[in-house]
């Protein structure tokens, strides 16, 4: 009863903060309107309870394009992100800037009393993650990170059934994120992506999605990581590049569960086993989590799989809808600070293991995420 009363009180308080309750539109700002930011902006526009009141980007062409997309709401445009956070009509902020800026911007927004949706990763260093965790714990506002797999219906159902023992005890996971080519060297993100300090490279900036899903299905975060990585194909291409184009990692989890993970950007199109997969091995069977959520019984009696979780329509902006629902009702985010920090630190562990060529322990970070 105490918990229910607390949640009800939180929901009432959230509604009261918008004046008229659930009927009001939530004033929203988007900081960073590049490729990812433009996608998030479209998701905001499609939410019936949201109003785009401000947009921010340092590049004028991006800002103009975003303002045109959100013309219905006639948003203000700014090139200085702190001005957006200071606005009184902004209730919620979406942050889709280069990753090295995420932590600072989220901290400022939370301290200003805003709800925050932050694109992954929440930081590219343990220090950035630590600083954000400390502030997020002290706020009553919603913090929601862009680990959108957490809102995929099919994967959610499959993970729940694995939790219920559908494959016995999880003992090993084999996962990969392979691409057919490097990021566009002349694209709109090329001015920051190939700088390790700004993006964290492919492992931290992109594979954080896959590693988060592995943590999710295992039900814990890893305790240590070891591996190797480097630039094997795109050496100094583009010039000045210092991010890896590939890595091979082993993560060790509590209870002896192992995760084997590979990432590269030179997997030929048409070659078997491309793109992304997560194979979950259990004592009774195994699941192809991203390939239809099919379950294969152990023992080799049959090669025919059974469907662990049926395929469902996955709305393009479901994760954004979850964010707004949390704001309006006080519901707990399915990608809160614990999820965001666990995912980012798992990726940072692997990254550091490759660069330092030694085992990296979770305890080395000195971060208690609860």
N, C-alpha and C positions, 0 to 999 in steps of 0.2 A: 504494500500500500504506500509506503514512504517513497519508493522509487517511482510508482505511477503518479503520485501527487507531484513529485519533482519534475517529471517529464511534462505533465500537464501545465504546471506553473511556467516551465521554460517556454512551452508553445504559446501560452497566453502573453508572456513577456515579449516574445519575438513579434507577435502580431501587433501588440500595443506600440512597439517601436516604429511601426509604419503608419500609425494614426488610425486608420479605418479597419485594420485587421487583414484577413486573407484576401479581400477584394482589391487591395492596392497593388499597383505595379512597383516592383522593386527597382530602384534606381541603380543602374549598373554601368561600370566603366570597364573598358578593355585596354590594357597597357601592353603594347606589342601587337601590331596588326599585319605581320608578315603571313607566311603560308599557314602556320598553325593558328595564329591569332585570328585570321580571316575565317577559318573553319569554326573556331569557338564563337566568333561574333555571329555567324549565321545561326548557330545553335541558340544563342541568347535571343536573337530576333524571333525565333520560332517558339519561344516560351511565352505562353499567354500572360504570365504574371510578371514579365520583365520589361523594363524600359531602358534603352541605351541612352544615357545622359552625357557620357564623355568618352572620348577615344584619344589614345596617345601613341605616338611613334616618332622616332627621330628622323624618319624618312618621309618627306612630303608626299611622294607619289603613293606610298602605302596608306598614308593618312587620308588622302583625298579619296582613294578607292574605298576605304572603309566607311568614310562619311557618306558616300553615295549609297553603299549597301544598307546603311542604317538611316537613310534619309527620312523614313517614316517618323522617327523619333527626334529628328533635328538635333543630334548630339553636338556638344561643344568639342573642339579639337585642340589638343595641346601637344607640345613637343617635350615638355618637362613633366616627368611622371609624378613628382612630388606635388605639383599643383592639382593633379587629378585626385590624389589621395586626400588632399585638404578640402575638397569640395563637400559642402554640406548635403547636397542632393545625391551623393553617391553612397549607397548602402552596401553594395557588393562590388568586388574588383576581380577581374580575370587578369592573370599575369601570364603572358606568353612571350617573354623576352628571352634572349640567350640565357642559358642555365646559370652562368656565374652571377647573374643579377637577381636570381629568384629570391634567395634568402633575405637579402637586404630589403627588397621591395615588399615581401610578405610581412616581415617584421614591422616595417613602417605602417603598412595598411592595417594590421591587427591592432597596433598601438593607437591608430586613429579611429578604432571602433568599427572597422569594416569587416564584412564577411569576405573570405578569400577563396577563390579557385585558382590554384597554382599549377601550371603545367609541370610535368615531370622533367627532370628530377628536381627535388626541392633544394638541392645543393650539389656542387661538384667536389667539395672537400668535407671532411668530417667536421671541421671547424664551423663551416656554414650550416651544416645540419644541426650541430649542437646548439648554436645560437638560436635557430628557429624553433627547435624543440622547447627550449626554455621559455620562449615568449608564448608559443601556442598553448602551452599548459596553463598559462595564467589568464587566457582570454575566455570570455563567454561566447565569442563569435564562432561561426562555422569556419573551419579550415578543411578544405577538400582538395586533394591532389589529383592530377590528371592521369591516374592509373586506371584508365577506363575499362580494362578487362574485368575489373571488379564489378562492373555493371552488366556484363554479358550474361544473358539468361542461361544459355546452354552450359557455359563453363561453371556458373554458380551452382546449377543443379548437379553437374557431374562432381564438383568438389564436395558438395554436401553428401552425395551417395558414397563417395570414397571415405569421408569422415565416418559414415555409418557402417563401414566395414565391407563394402562391395568387393574390394580386392584384397581383403585382409589388411595386414600392416604394410604401410608404404616402406620400402627398403632402399629404393634407388630411383632417381629421375635422370633421364637423358634428354637434353634440350639443345636447341640451336636457333640462331638467328642469322641466316645467310642471305645475301643479296647478290644480284647479278652484276652490279657495277657500283663504283664509288659514288658518293654524293656529287651532284653536278658542280663541277669546278667553277662554273661561271654563274651559278644560281644565286638567288637572293640571300641565301644563308652562308655563302662561301666566304664572306668577310669575317666570320667568327667561328664557323664550324670546325675548320681544320686547325684551330688553336686549342691545344689541350686544356689550357687554363680557363678557357671560356666555355667550351662545350663538354669537356670530359671525354670526348671522342665517342665512338659508336657504342662502346660498352655502357657508359654512364648515361649518354643522352638517349639512346634508343633501346638497347637491350635491358634497360631497367624495367621495361614492361614485362619481358619474358622472365626475368629473375624474380619479379614480384609474383608472377603467377606460380612459379616454382615454390616460393616461400608459402604461398597460399595453400597449395595442394599438400605440401609437407606439414603445414600447420605451425611452423616455427621459422626463425631466422637462423642462418648458419653461424657456427662458432669459429670457423677458420676457413681460409682459402689459400690455394696454391695454384700456380699456373705460369704459362709463358705466352707472350704476345709480342707483336712488333709490326713493322711495315714490310711486308714481303713482296708486294706487287707494285704499289703506288709510292715508290721511294722518292721523297722530295717532290711529290706531284699531288697537288699544286706546290710550287716553290714555297718553302718555309713551313710546310706541313710538319706537325709533330704529334699527330694522333695515329694510333695503330690502325691497320686495316684488317687485323685478324687476332684471335686469341683462343687459347684452349685452357679451360679452368676445371678444377675440382673443388667443390665445396663440401665441407663436413658439417653435418647437422647433429643436434642432440639425438642420442639413441643409435648412433652409427649410420644414419641415413646419408647417402652420398648423392650429390648432383654433379653430373658431367655436362659441361656447357661449352659450346664452340660458337664463335662469331666470325664471319668474314664478309667481304664485299666483292668476291671474285668467284662465286659459284655459277658456272655456266648455265645459261637458260636451256632448259630441256634435259639437263643432267638429273638423274634420280635424286629424290629427297631434297628439293630446293626449299628456299624460304624459311618458314618458321615451324618448329614442331616441339612438342613436349610429351615425352613418353614416360608414364608413371608406372613403375613396377612394384607389385605387391606380392605378398606371400601366397595369395590365391589366384591372382590374375594381374593383368596390366591394362592400362588405358591410354589410348591415343587422344590426349586431351584436346588438341587443336584440330585434329583430323576427323571430326565427326563425333567425338566423345564416345568412341567404340571401345567395348570391353572384350579382352581376349583371355579366355581361361588358361591357367597354367597347366602344363602337363602334356600338351601336344595332341590331345584326343581329337580336337577339331580346330580347323583354321578359321572357321566362320565366327565372326564377332557378333556380339549382341549390343544393341544401342543402350548405353548407360544413361544418356540424357538426350531427349529428342531435339532435333534442330528447331529453333524458334526464330521468328522475325526479331532482328536486333535493331531497334530504332537508332538512327544515326547519332542522335544527341541525347541518348538515355542518361549518360553520366552527368550531363549538364542538368537534366530534369531532376536527378537525384539531389544535386546541390541546392536547387531552389526549394525542393521539398523539405530539405533539412532546415533551411532558413525559416520557412513558413510554419513548420510543425514542431521544430525542436528535435526531430529525429536524429539519431547518430549517423554520421557520415560513414559510408562503406569504404572510404579511402581517406581516413583521417590522418593526423600527424604520426601515429604509430605506424600505419601502413606506408605513408610517404617516406618516413625516416628509415624504416626497415628496408624498403626497396632501394633507396639511394645508397645506404651504407653497404648493402650487399654488392651493388655495382662498384662502389668505391673500393671495397675489399679486393675484388677481382682485379681492378685497375692497378691498385698498389702492388698486388702480388706479382703482376707482370712487370711493372717498372722496377721494383726493388729486388725481384727474383728471390723471394723468400716467402715463407708462410706468414700470412697476415691474420692475426686473431681479432675477433670482434672486440674482445676486452681491451685491445690496444687503443680503441677510440675513446674509451672512458665516457660513454654516453649511455645513460639509463633511459630507455624509451618506454618503460613500463610494460 
